[in-house]
Amino acid sequence: MIQGTTSNAGKSLIAAGLCRVFRQDGYRVAPFKSQNMALNSYITRDGLEMGRAQVMQAEAAGIEPQVDMNPILLKPTSDQGSQVIVNGEVRGVMRAADYYQYKPQLIPDILSAYNRLAAQNDIVVIEGAGSPAEINLKENDIVNMGMAKMARAPVILVGDIDRGGVFAALAGTLLLLEKEEKKMVKGTIINKFRGDVKILEPGLEMLEDIIHIPTLGVVPYLHLDVDDEDSLTERFSRRDTVAAIDIVVIRFPRISNFTDFNPLEYMDQVSVRYITSPGQVGDPDLIILPGTKNTMDDLLWMRQNGLEATVQKHAAAGKPVLGICGGFQMLGRTIRDPLGVEHGGEISGMGLLPLKTEFAGEKTRIRTQGVLDPVDGPLSGLSGQPYDGYEIHMGLTGTDRNLINCRNVYGTYLHGLFDRPETAQALVRALMREKGLDPASVKALDIAAYKQQQYDILADGLRRSLNMDAVYKIVEEGL
């Protein structure tokens, strides 16, 4: 099991890298995280919902993602509550305090999922969440030491040196563990190191003298392009120079499935900017309204801060606007929530598409592939392009088309719309033509092949940095 001293210490990447190493060495390996909190989710081939991080780790392990890898997914709907998804299906919306009391009831689901994976694989790489030293939450823990105990899994503790204080973080975490829990920690990893490791070596020796647990290695800061788990992603804070084609994505407070835009970010002629205020918009070639976990609240947020008017002005000037999932719903005339699924009541939409949305009690969760329906206007080049994506939404919008438009405003429920290089290429070429530029040089990246290359780079980085003999010994000896 990979645990961390803090959120964003690099647990997901270390777990993915070990999955890749074990797979390269001929083992059947699968990732597992009992409980994930993220808005970036994924729909499996059998229509079940799981966290994106375990999908990334499954890709690194060379296997099909399955919901057993992440039996519990929490999707925040507000500052106080989350949608609770168990075994890929919605169990309900709960306030944090209510879920804290409820989660021991989920232990059978967790153990069933883990045991199925363990029976199918030689090694299961378990990822923790946050820190195991949250002493106020340990009583009902099901994702850190609580999970390690259930699986009888030896623990490797990861510390993030990039944010500073890594020795104190590792020693302090162990100080706050119970005696039996500390015995389960078989090694530590220092992650995200920049510089000469020889300067660090005296500190490593002193740390081992203090905690009496070996350091398995120092992993350098690896610059990798893999799917991000949640809004801790660094891409939101990038301030790249505007390229030939400037695409603006509205960064909603509850933005979800922002990995939809990774393929566009990899294209040389394109800049993708995530913005939160009208002053950041500028004069882009395309505005995208992405997915969100709370369509109505995020539309009201846009209405209050002036972004709605900015989008409407952009559309009135004849420039393209694209809404995906929740963003698609916002572009219509009305949004009704009679069951109180999100916000309750009814609000007007932006009025840019002749559609009405009503939230239902059941979530639509499907994987789908095919070709895009015909559209006209500036993005007509998307017509007939292939897609392999998924839908995940509570609202019903009264259309069975996978892509619609009204003049220069477009909408779709499809996530993964640009994962096929032909479709990403078609979008950018259409925008180039609209701008009077030559689209002939536009070429999209093969995302699937690129991901595999990145996982190999990650595995190579871990092999160079970690004492893999010691890691294998930990795996073989267990507890």
C-alpha positions as CSV (number, residue, x, y, z in Angstrom):
1,M,0.0,0.0,0.0
2,I,1.2,3.5,-0.9
3,Q,0.3,6.1,1.7
4,G,1.4,9.8,1.8
5,T,2.2,12.4,4.4
6,T,-0.3,14.7,2.7
7,S,-2.6,15.2,-0.2
8,N,-0.8,15.6,-3.5
9,A,2.4,14.0,-2.2
10,G,2.5,11.9,-5.4
11,K,0.8,8.7,-4.2
12,S,-1.2,8.2,-7.4
13,L,1.9,8.5,-9.6
14,I,4.1,6.3,-7.4
15,A,1.3,3.7,-7.4
16,A,1.0,4.0,-11.2
17,G,4.7,3.7,-11.7
18,L,4.9,0.5,-9.5
19,C,2.0,-1.0,-11.5
20,R,3.9,-0.4,-14.6
21,V,7.2,-1.8,-13.2
22,F,5.4,-5.0,-11.9
23,R,3.7,-5.4,-15.3
24,Q,7.0,-5.0,-17.2
25,D,8.4,-7.7,-14.9
26,G,5.7,-10.1,-15.9
27,Y,3.3,-9.9,-12.9
28,R,-0.5,-9.6,-13.1
29,V,-1.1,-6.3,-11.2
30,A,-4.1,-4.1,-10.5
31,P,-4.5,-0.8,-8.7
32,F,-7.0,-0.3,-5.8
33,K,-8.3,2.7,-3.8
34,S,-11.1,2.0,-1.5
35,Q,-12.4,5.6,-1.4
36,N,-11.7,8.4,-3.8
37,M,-12.9,12.0,-3.7
38,A,-12.7,13.6,-7.1
39,L,-14.9,15.3,-9.7
40,N,-12.8,13.7,-12.5
41,S,-14.6,10.4,-13.0
42,Y,-14.8,7.7,-15.7
43,I,-17.4,5.3,-17.0
44,T,-16.3,1.7,-17.4
45,R,-17.3,-0.5,-20.3
46,D,-20.2,-1.9,-18.2
47,G,-21.6,1.6,-17.5
48,L,-20.2,2.0,-13.9
49,E,-18.6,5.2,-12.5
50,M,-15.1,5.2,-10.9
51,G,-12.3,7.7,-10.1
52,R,-10.0,8.8,-12.9
53,A,-6.8,8.1,-10.9
54,Q,-7.4,4.3,-10.9
55,V,-8.2,4.4,-14.6
56,M,-4.8,5.9,-15.1
57,Q,-3.2,3.3,-12.9
58,A,-5.0,0.5,-14.8
59,E,-3.7,1.8,-18.0
60,A,-0.2,1.8,-16.5
61,A,-0.8,-1.9,-15.5
62,G,-2.0,-2.7,-19.0
63,I,-5.5,-3.8,-18.0
64,E,-9.1,-2.7,-18.5
65,P,-10.4,-0.3,-15.8
66,Q,-13.1,-2.0,-13.6
67,V,-15.1,-0.5,-10.8
68,D,-13.6,-2.9,-8.2
69,M,-10.5,-0.8,-8.4
70,N,-12.4,2.1,-6.8
71,P,-15.5,0.8,-5.0
72,I,-16.4,4.2,-3.3
73,L,-16.3,7.5,-5.2
74,L,-17.3,10.8,-3.5
75,K,-18.2,13.7,-5.8
76,P,-18.5,17.0,-3.9
77,T,-21.7,18.8,-4.7
78,S,-21.1,21.6,-2.2
79,D,-18.7,22.6,0.6
80,Q,-20.7,20.4,3.0
81,G,-21.9,17.4,1.0
82,S,-21.0,14.9,-1.7
83,Q,-22.7,12.4,-4.0
84,V,-21.8,9.0,-2.8
85,I,-21.2,6.4,-5.5
86,V,-20.8,2.8,-4.4
87,N,-19.7,0.0,-6.8
88,G,-20.2,2.5,-9.7
89,E,-23.8,3.5,-8.8
90,V,-25.2,6.5,-7.0
91,R,-26.1,5.7,-3.4
92,G,-27.3,9.2,-2.5
93,V,-26.1,12.7,-1.5
94,M,-24.8,13.0,2.1
95,R,-23.4,15.7,4.3
96,A,-19.9,15.1,5.5
97,A,-21.0,14.4,9.1
98,D,-23.6,11.9,7.9
99,Y,-21.2,10.1,5.6
100,Y,-18.6,9.8,8.4
101,Q,-21.2,7.8,10.5
102,Y,-22.3,5.8,7.5
103,K,-19.1,4.7,5.9
104,P,-18.4,1.7,8.3
105,Q,-21.4,0.1,6.5
106,L,-19.4,0.2,3.3
107,I,-16.7,-2.1,4.6
108,P,-18.3,-5.3,3.0
109,D,-18.4,-3.5,-0.4
110,I,-14.7,-2.5,0.0
111,L,-13.6,-6.0,1.0
112,S,-15.6,-7.7,-1.7
113,A,-14.1,-5.5,-4.4
114,Y,-10.5,-5.9,-3.0
115,N,-10.9,-9.7,-2.7
116,R,-12.0,-10.0,-6.3
117,L,-9.0,-8.1,-7.5
118,A,-6.6,-10.1,-5.2
119,A,-8.0,-13.3,-6.6
120,Q,-7.4,-12.2,-10.2
121,N,-3.9,-10.7,-9.8
122,D,-0.4,-11.5,-8.4
123,I,0.0,-8.0,-6.9
124,V,-2.6,-5.3,-5.9
125,V,-1.1,-1.8,-5.5
126,I,-3.3,0.0,-3.0
127,E,-3.4,3.8,-2.8
128,G,-4.3,5.7,0.4
129,A,-5.9,9.1,0.5
130,G,-4.6,12.3,2.1
131,S,-2.6,11.4,5.2
132,P,-2.9,8.4,7.6
133,A,-2.2,10.7,10.5
134,E,-5.5,12.6,10.5
135,I,-6.1,11.6,14.2
136,N,-9.6,13.0,14.2
137,L,-10.7,10.7,11.4
138,K,-8.9,7.5,12.4
139,E,-11.8,5.9,14.2
140,N,-13.8,5.1,11.1
141,D,-10.9,5.0,8.6
142,I,-11.5,2.9,5.5
143,V,-8.9,4.3,3.1
144,N,-5.5,4.5,4.9
145,M,-4.4,2.3,7.8
146,G,-7.9,1.0,8.2
147,M,-7.6,-0.4,4.6
148,A,-4.1,-1.6,5.2
149,K,-5.3,-3.6,8.1
150,M,-8.2,-5.1,6.2
151,A,-5.9,-6.2,3.3
152,R,-3.0,-7.0,5.6
153,A,-0.9,-4.9,3.3
154,P,2.6,-3.6,4.0
155,V,2.8,0.2,3.7
156,I,5.3,2.5,1.9
157,L,5.0,6.1,3.1
158,V,5.6,8.9,0.5
159,G,6.7,12.4,1.5
160,D,6.8,15.4,-0.8
161,I,10.1,17.3,-0.5
162,D,9.0,20.0,-3.0
163,R,6.7,21.7,-0.5
164,G,9.4,21.6,2.2
165,G,9.6,19.9,5.6
166,V,9.7,16.4,4.3
167,F,11.7,14.9,7.2
168,A,9.3,16.4,9.7
169,A,6.4,15.2,7.7
170,L,7.6,11.6,7.6
171,A,8.7,11.5,11.2
172,G,5.6,13.4,12.4
173,T,3.2,11.1,10.5
174,L,4.9,8.0,12.1
175,L,4.7,9.7,15.5
176,L,0.9,10.0,15.2
177,L,0.4,6.4,14.2
178,E,-0.5,3.7,16.7
179,K,2.3,1.2,17.6
180,E,0.8,-1.6,15.5
181,E,0.3,0.8,12.6
182,K,3.9,2.0,12.7
183,K,5.0,-1.6,12.4
184,M,3.1,-1.9,9.1
185,V,5.2,0.9,7.5
186,K,8.1,-1.0,5.8
187,G,9.8,1.9,3.9
188,T,9.6,5.5,3.0
189,I,10.0,7.4,-0.3
190,I,11.0,11.0,-0.7
191,N,9.2,12.3,-3.8
192,K,9.6,15.4,-6.1
193,F,13.3,16.0,-5.4
194,R,15.2,18.7,-7.4
195,G,18.9,18.9,-7.1
196,D,21.9,16.8,-6.1
197,V,20.8,13.8,-4.0
198,K,24.3,13.6,-2.3
199,I,23.4,16.8,-0.4
200,L,20.3,15.0,0.9
201,E,22.0,11.8,2.0
202,P,23.1,12.9,5.5
203,G,19.5,13.8,6.2
204,L,18.3,10.3,5.0
205,E,20.7,8.7,7.4
206,M,19.5,10.8,10.3
207,L,15.9,10.1,9.4
208,E,16.4,6.4,9.5
209,D,18.1,6.7,12.9
210,I,15.0,8.6,14.1
211,I,12.2,6.5,12.7
212,H,14.0,3.1,12.3
213,I,12.4,2.5,8.9
214,P,14.5,2.4,5.7
215,T,14.4,4.9,2.9
216,L,13.7,3.1,-0.3
217,G,14.8,5.9,-2.6
218,V,14.5,9.6,-3.6
219,V,12.3,10.1,-6.7
220,P,13.2,13.2,-8.8
221,Y,10.5,15.7,-9.9
222,L,9.3,13.8,-13.0
223,H,7.7,16.0,-15.7
224,L,5.0,13.7,-16.9
225,D,1.7,14.1,-18.8
226,V,-0.8,11.8,-17.2
227,D,-4.5,12.3,-16.3
228,D,-4.9,14.4,-13.2
229,E,-7.1,13.2,-10.3
230,D,-8.8,16.4,-9.3
231,S,-8.6,20.1,-9.1
232,L,-5.1,20.0,-7.5
233,T,-3.9,19.8,-11.1
234,E,-1.3,22.4,-12.0
235,R,-2.7,23.0,-15.4
236,F,-5.3,25.5,-14.0
237,S,-2.5,27.9,-12.9
238,R,-0.6,27.8,-16.2
239,R,-0.2,31.1,-18.0
240,D,1.0,30.0,-21.4
241,T,1.6,32.4,-24.2
242,V,-1.4,32.5,-26.5
243,A,-0.8,30.4,-29.6
244,A,-2.3,30.7,-33.1
245,I,-5.5,29.2,-31.8
246,D,-6.6,30.5,-28.4
247,I,-9.2,28.3,-26.5
248,V,-10.7,29.5,-23.3
249,V,-12.3,26.9,-20.8
250,I,-14.5,28.3,-18.1
251,R,-13.1,27.0,-14.8
252,F,-16.3,26.4,-12.8
253,P,-16.0,26.1,-9.0
254,R,-17.1,22.5,-9.5
255,I,-15.5,21.7,-12.8
256,S,-15.4,18.0,-13.7
257,N,-13.9,15.8,-16.3
258,F,-11.4,18.5,-17.4
259,T,-9.2,15.7,-18.9
260,D,-11.5,16.2,-21.9
261,F,-9.1,19.0,-23.0
262,N,-5.8,17.3,-22.6
263,P,-5.6,16.3,-26.3
264,L,-6.0,20.0,-27.3
265,E,-3.2,21.1,-24.9
266,Y,-0.7,18.8,-26.6
267,M,-1.2,20.5,-30.0
268,D,1.5,23.0,-31.0
269,Q,-0.9,25.5,-32.6
270,V,-3.2,25.6,-29.6
271,S,-3.2,27.3,-26.2
272,V,-5.9,26.2,-23.7
273,R,-6.5,28.7,-20.9
274,Y,-8.7,28.1,-17.8
275,I,-10.3,31.3,-16.6
276,T,-12.5,32.4,-13.8
277,S,-13.4,36.1,-14.6
278,P,-14.4,38.2,-17.6
279,G,-11.1,40.1,-17.5
280,Q,-9.2,36.9,-18.3
281,V,-11.2,36.0,-21.4
282,G,-9.6,38.3,-24.0
283,D,-10.7,37.5,-27.6
284,P,-10.4,33.7,-27.9
285,D,-11.2,31.7,-31.0
286,L,-13.4,29.3,-29.0
287,I,-15.0,29.4,-25.5
288,I,-15.8,26.0,-23.9
289,L,-18.2,25.5,-21.0
290,P,-17.0,22.1,-19.5
291,G,-18.7,19.6,-17.3
292,T,-19.6,20.5,-13.7
293,K,-21.0,18.6,-10.7
294,N,-23.5,21.3,-10.1
295,T,-24.9,22.9,-13.3
296,M,-27.3,25.3,-11.7
297,D,-25.0,26.7,-9.0
298,D,-22.1,27.1,-11.5
299,L,-24.4,28.9,-13.9
300,L,-25.5,31.3,-11.2
301,W,-21.8,31.8,-10.4
302,M,-21.2,32.8,-14.0
303,R,-24.3,35.1,-13.9
304,Q,-23.1,36.9,-10.8
305,N,-19.4,37.4,-11.9
306,G,-20.2,38.5,-15.5
307,L,-18.9,35.5,-17.3
308,E,-22.4,34.6,-18.6
309,A,-22.7,38.0,-20.3
310,T,-19.2,37.6,-21.7
311,V,-20.1,34.2,-23.3
312,Q,-23.3,35.6,-24.7
313,K,-21.4,38.6,-26.2
314,H,-18.8,36.2,-27.7
315,A,-21.6,34.2,-29.3
316,A,-23.4,37.3,-30.6
317,A,-20.2,38.2,-32.4
318,G,-20.5,35.0,-34.4
319,K,-17.6,33.3,-32.6
320,P,-17.9,29.6,-31.6
321,V,-19.1,28.4,-28.2
322,L,-19.0,24.7,-27.2
323,G,-20.8,23.3,-24.1
324,I,-20.0,19.8,-22.8
325,C,-22.3,18.0,-20.4
326,G,-23.2,20.6,-17.7
327,G,-21.9,23.3,-19.9
328,F,-24.2,22.1,-22.6
329,Q,-27.2,22.3,-20.2
330,M,-26.3,25.9,-19.4
331,L,-26.6,26.9,-23.0
332,G,-30.3,26.0,-23.2
333,R,-33.4,28.0,-22.3
334,T,-34.3,26.5,-18.9
335,I,-33.0,24.1,-16.3
336,R,-35.5,22.4,-14.0
337,D,-34.7,20.4,-10.9
338,P,-38.0,19.2,-9.5
339,L,-36.5,16.4,-7.4
340,G,-33.8,18.6,-5.8
341,V,-31.0,16.6,-7.3
342,E,-28.6,19.6,-7.4
343,H,-30.1,23.0,-6.5
344,G,-33.9,22.5,-6.7
345,G,-36.4,24.7,-8.6
346,E,-36.0,26.2,-12.0
347,I,-33.7,28.8,-13.5
348,S,-33.3,30.2,-17.0
349,G,-30.3,29.2,-19.1
350,M,-28.3,31.3,-21.4
351,G,-30.8,30.9,-24.2
352,L,-28.1,30.1,-26.8
353,L,-29.6,26.7,-27.7
354,P,-33.3,25.9,-28.1
355,L,-33.3,23.2,-25.4
356,K,-34.8,22.6,-22.0
357,T,-33.1,20.4,-19.3
358,E,-34.8,18.6,-16.5
359,F,-32.9,16.7,-13.9
360,A,-34.0,13.1,-13.3
361,G,-33.6,10.7,-10.4
362,E,-31.4,8.3,-12.3
363,K,-27.9,9.1,-13.6
364,T,-27.1,8.4,-17.3
365,R,-23.9,6.4,-17.4
366,I,-22.9,4.9,-20.8
367,R,-19.8,4.4,-22.9
368,T,-20.4,5.2,-26.5
369,Q,-18.6,5.3,-29.8
370,G,-19.5,6.2,-33.4
371,V,-19.3,9.3,-35.5
372,L,-20.5,12.8,-34.7
373,D,-23.9,14.0,-36.1
374,P,-23.8,16.6,-38.9
375,V,-23.6,20.3,-37.8
376,D,-23.1,23.5,-39.7
377,G,-21.5,26.8,-38.9
378,P,-17.9,27.5,-38.0
379,L,-17.3,24.0,-36.5
380,S,-19.0,22.1,-39.4
381,G,-15.7,20.2,-39.8
382,L,-16.6,18.1,-36.7
383,S,-19.5,16.5,-38.7
384,G,-18.9,12.7,-39.2
385,Q,-15.7,12.7,-37.1
386,P,-15.2,9.5,-34.9
387,Y,-15.5,9.5,-31.2
388,D,-15.0,7.0,-28.4
389,G,-16.3,8.5,-25.2
390,Y,-18.8,8.4,-22.4
391,E,-21.9,10.2,-21.0
392,I,-22.4,10.9,-17.3
393,H,-25.2,13.2,-16.4
394,M,-28.4,13.6,-14.4
395,G,-30.2,15.9,-16.7
396,L,-32.4,15.1,-19.8
397,T,-32.2,17.6,-22.5
398,G,-34.7,16.3,-25.1
399,T,-32.4,15.4,-27.9
400,D,-30.9,12.1,-29.0
401,R,-28.2,13.8,-31.2
402,N,-24.6,13.4,-30.0
403,L,-23.7,16.9,-31.3
404,I,-26.1,19.8,-32.0
405,N,-25.7,23.4,-32.9
406,C,-27.6,26.6,-33.4
407,R,-25.5,28.7,-35.8
408,N,-22.1,29.1,-33.9
409,V,-23.2,27.6,-30.6
410,Y,-22.6,23.8,-30.1
411,G,-23.5,21.3,-27.4
412,T,-22.8,17.7,-26.5
413,Y,-23.1,15.2,-23.6
414,L,-19.9,13.4,-24.8
415,H,-16.9,13.3,-22.6
416,G,-13.7,12.3,-24.4
417,L,-14.8,14.1,-27.5
418,F,-11.3,15.0,-28.6
419,D,-9.5,11.8,-27.5
420,R,-9.5,10.6,-31.1
421,P,-6.8,12.5,-32.9
422,E,-8.9,12.9,-36.0
423,T,-11.5,14.8,-34.1
424,A,-9.1,17.1,-32.2
425,Q,-7.5,17.8,-35.5
426,A,-10.8,18.6,-37.2
427,L,-11.7,21.1,-34.5
428,V,-8.4,23.0,-34.7
429,R,-8.5,23.0,-38.5
430,A,-12.0,24.5,-38.4
431,L,-10.8,27.2,-36.1
432,M,-7.8,27.9,-38.3
433,R,-10.0,28.3,-41.3
434,E,-12.2,30.7,-39.4
435,K,-9.2,32.8,-38.7
436,G,-7.9,32.7,-42.2
437,L,-4.9,30.5,-41.4
438,D,-3.6,27.5,-43.3
439,P,-4.9,24.4,-41.5
440,A,-2.7,22.0,-43.5
441,S,0.0,21.8,-40.8
442,V,-2.4,20.9,-38.0
443,K,-1.7,17.4,-36.6
444,A,-3.0,15.9,-33.4
445,L,-1.2,13.6,-31.0
446,D,-2.1,9.9,-30.7
447,I,-3.1,10.1,-27.1
448,A,-3.2,6.4,-26.4
449,A,0.3,5.8,-27.7
450,Y,1.5,9.0,-25.9
451,K,0.1,7.8,-22.5
452,Q,1.9,4.4,-22.9
453,Q,5.2,6.3,-23.5
454,Q,4.6,8.4,-20.4
455,Y,4.0,5.3,-18.2
456,D,7.2,3.8,-19.5
457,I,9.1,7.0,-18.6
458,L,7.5,6.9,-15.1
459,A,8.6,3.3,-14.6
460,D,12.1,4.0,-15.8
461,G,12.2,6.9,-13.3
462,L,11.2,4.7,-10.4
463,R,13.7,1.9,-11.4
464,R,16.5,4.5,-11.3
465,S,15.4,6.0,-8.1
466,L,14.1,3.2,-5.9
467,N,15.7,0.1,-4.4
468,M,13.4,-2.2,-6.3
469,D,15.0,-5.3,-4.6
470,A,13.8,-3.9,-1.3
471,V,10.4,-3.1,-2.7
472,Y,10.0,-6.7,-4.0
473,K,11.1,-8.0,-0.6
474,I,8.4,-5.9,1.0
475,V,5.8,-7.4,-1.4
476,E,7.0,-10.9,-0.9
477,E,7.2,-10.8,2.9
478,G,3.9,-8.9,3.5
479,L,3.0,-8.5,7.1
